[in-house]
Amino acid sequence: MLKKNSRIFIAGHKGLVGSSLVRRLSTHGYNNMIVMSKKKLDLRNQNKVKNFFKKNKIDAVINAAGTVGGIYANNKYKADFIFDNLSIQNNIIHSCYENNIKNLIFLGSTCIYPRNCKQPIKESYLLTGELEKTNEPYAIAKIAGLKMCESYNFQYKTNYKCLMPCNLFGPNDNYDLEKSHFLPALISKIYNAKIKNNKTITIWGSGKPKRELLFVDDLADACIYFLNTRTKETLINIGSGIEMKIIDYAKQIMKEINVGLNIRFDFSKPDGTPRKIVDTKIAKKYGWKAQTTFKEGLKITYADFLKSIKQK
């Protein structure tokens, strides 16, 4: 069990997940968080990471750092996605081992699973089929990180856990249409259409792929929960059970923003994986489950989106 004054290093504290971790750890009474900006610590640099870990007496690590994005970014910046993520996670995981840090949460994504997986996706389906081509480099990096954690647990008796969340949303998301995931992209598109009095928005692909969404604070709470829980399994799915088609998410956002728009489909763009919903029996076995409904999460997320616009 972590103490309230345990020194917890949050890698990637400014991102969607990292900023949520800072909020939720504080809410849970943890008052000794260690954070470091990219300018001060390049996590891709092995020597800098090694020296940072040596200087700071760290008790636990949550790795929320990485190069992430939606279909467009994954497909366009393949080299960046595989190099950055492999470098960051290799440096962090090995530095944890070298400094005798037993508690590490490694965060990945459900894109590690085969493209045409049986649904819901069980942890045992890993490496049973081909990956989705549009995010293959990112997925391979995350699989390597997971296997690295498994190997260190086996050889060095560490307690490293790999949490694989479904699609995330929440405050402090990235709304850049080139780099964002589908939900923040939809919020941005629908809001801009309303402001400009446009009657139509364009959605990539058919709008038919199904996606499971998890409010980011639920993932942060899962990280805290599993930092304090010894498990037999290294790989644990984290999901909400909230699943809809992309087009239905667009309609829900229109309802929240109070606008009616026609939807046009750009069939020249890829759909990505047809369906992704995870089996969370292992997480539930240890007593964790998501708490936030999509409606509650969307209200908080949209309010944060409006706030971010005002600050520009």
N, C-alpha and C positions, 0 to 999 in steps of 0.2 A: 504493500500500500504506500502511495506517495503521501508525504506530509504536506501540510499547507505551505510550508516555507521551502519545499523542494525546489531546486533550481531546474526549471524546465526550459529548454531551448526550443523555440518555435522557428523553424526554417521557413521562410516565405511568409512573414507575418503581415505583409501589406496586401496580399491577394485576397480573393473571395474567402477561401478557407482559413488562411492564416489570421486575417482580421477577426473572423468569427471565433477562432480559438482564443485570441487575446480577450475578447468580450466574455466568452463563456467561462474561461479559467478564472477570470476576475470575479465573475458572478458566483462561482463555486468556492471562492475564498483563497485561491492560489495567488500569492502576492510576490512571487520571486521569479517572474518570467524573464528570460534572456532573449532579446531580439537584436538583429543586426541588419542594416540596410545593404542593398546590393553594392553600393559604392564603397562601403567599408569592408565588406566580405564577399568576394566572388566565390560562390560555392563550387564553381567548376575548377577552381585552383586547389590542387591537392595540398600543397605546402601551407597555403593560407588557412585552409580548413583544419589541417593537422595542428597548426600552432594555436588556432582559436580554441579548439577543444582542450589542448594542453593547458592553456592559461585559465580557462573557466572551469570551475568545479561543477560540472553538469551532472544532474541526477537522472534526467529523462529527456528524450528528444521526440518531437513530432515533426516529421518531414512533410511540410505542405508546399515546399519549393519545387519549381519546375517550369518548363516551357509548355504552356497549354493553349488550347484554342479549339474552334469548331472544325467542320469539314474543310472549309476553304484554307485555313491556316495549316492544318495537318497535312493537307495535300500539297501545298505550295512550299512549305518550309521543312521538308522531310529531314534534311541533314541537321538542321538546328534542333529539331524535336528529338532525334535519337542521340546526338552528341551531348546536348545540354543535360538531358535527363539522366543518361548513363553516368556522366561525369559527376553531377550533383549527388546522386544516390550512392554511387561507389564511395565517394569521399566521406559522406555522412555515415554510412553503415560501418565502414572500416574504422573510422575515427571513434565511433561508439565502442567497437570491440577493443581498440587499442587503449581506450581510457576506462575500460571496465564498466561501461554504462550498460546495464542489463535491460533497461526499459526503453524501447523505441517503437513508435508507431510510424509505419511506412504507408503512405497513402497512394493509391493507384486509381484505377478506373475500370468499369465493366467492359471497356473495349479490349481488355486482355483476353476475353473469351472469344471462341470462334464465331464467325459472322452468322452462320446458320445454326446456332445452338438450339437445343430443346429448351422450351420455356416452362416455368421459370428456370433461370440459370443457376445450377448448383456449382459449388466450388470445385467439385470433382470433374466438371466439364472442361477445365483448363487443358489446353494442348491436345484437344481431341478433334480439331478441325482447322481449316484455314481462317485466317484473320480477315477483317474488313480492310480492303486495300487502301482506302482513303486515310486510315489512321494507323496503318501497320507499324511505321517506325516508332511512334509513341507507345503503342501496345507492346512491342518487342522490348523497349527500354523498361517498361513497368514489369513485364514478366521476368526480366533479368534481375530487377530489384527484389521481386518476390522470391525468386530462387536463391538469391544471395542471402536474404534473411533466413530462409529455410535452412540453408547450408550452415550458417553461423549458429543457428539454434541447435542443429544436430552436432556440429563439431565442438562448439564452445559453450553449450548449455546456456545461451542467452535467452531472453524472453521477448524477442522481436516479433511484432504482429503486423500483418499487412491487411489493412482495411480497404475493401474495394467498393466504393460508393457508386450508385447509379448517377444519372445526370443531376447536377446541383444547381440551385438558384438561391438568391438572397441578396442582402445589402452588400455594397462594394463590388458588384459584378463588373465585368468588362462589356461595355455596350458598343465597342468598335465593330462595325459590321464585317470588317475583314477578318477579325480575330476572335469574335465572340462565339459562344455556344448558341444553340437555337432559341432558347427562351429570352435571354437579354436582347438578341437580334430582333425577335418578334416585338418585344416591348418598344424598342427604339423605332422600328418601322411603323408600327401602329400609331405611336405618339406623334411622329413626324408627319404622317398622313393626316392626322386630325388637325395639327397646327397649320398645315398648308392647304387645308380643305380639299385634299385629294379624296377620291372616291374608291380607289383601288390600291391594294398592296400586292406585291409579288412574293411568293414563297418558293424556295428551292424545291425541285422535285415534285412529287405527287401530293405531298401533305399527308400521305397515308401511313408512313412509318410510326410505330408506337414507341413512346419513351416513358420511362418511369422517372419521376422527379422527387428529389429530397431537398427539403429546406436546409440550408447550410448549417444553421445552428444545431440541427439534429445530428449532423455529422460531427460537429465539434464536441457535442455531448457524448457521442459514441467513442471518440478518441479518449476523452477523459475517463469514461467508464472502463474501457479496455486497458488503459494504462494501469488501472487499479484491479485488474482481473487476470489471474493466471489461466491460460487456456492451453489445451492440448494442440489445438489447430493454430497454424501460422496464418493461413488465409481465411478471412471472414468477410462475407458480403454484407454491405450496409445499404438497405433500401427502405422505401416507405410503403410500397404496394400501390402508390398513386400512379396510374398509367392511363394515358390517352394518346390519340393520334395527334400529330403536329397541328393539323387543321383545327382540332378541338381546343388545343391550347390557345391558338390564335383567337378563337371565338371567346374563350374565357377572358383573355386579356382585353379584347374589345369591350366586353361587359364591364370590366373594372375601370377602363379608361372612359367608358360611356360614349362609344362611337360605333357606327355601323359601316363596315367597308366591304366591298367586293374583293374576293381573293382570286388572284391569277396565279397559275402554276408555271414555273419555268422548268419544263421537262428536259432541258439540255443540261441541267445541274443534277448531281447525284443525290439519291435518297439516303445513302448510307445503309447501315444495318436495318433490316425490316422491323425487328422488334427486340427490345432489351428490357426484361424485367427479372430481377434477381430473387433467388430463393434465400430467405433470411432465417432459416431454421436454426443454424448454428448460433447466430447472434441472439436469437430469442431464447435458445437453450441456456445461455449465460445471463439472461434477464434483461436484455436491451431491446427496445423497439422505438420507432419514430413517434414523435408526439404532435407534430405540426401538420395541420391540414393544408391542402394546396391553396384554398381560399385565404386562409390566415397568412400564409407565406407570401402570396402574391400581393396582398395589401401592403405588407411591410416592404417588399421589394420595390413596388411601384412608388411608394412614398420616398424611398431612398433614391430612386432614379430621378424623381423631380428635384430632390435636394441637390443631386450631383449636377444637374443642368444649371441651377441657380448659381452654383459655385464657379461655373466656367466664366 
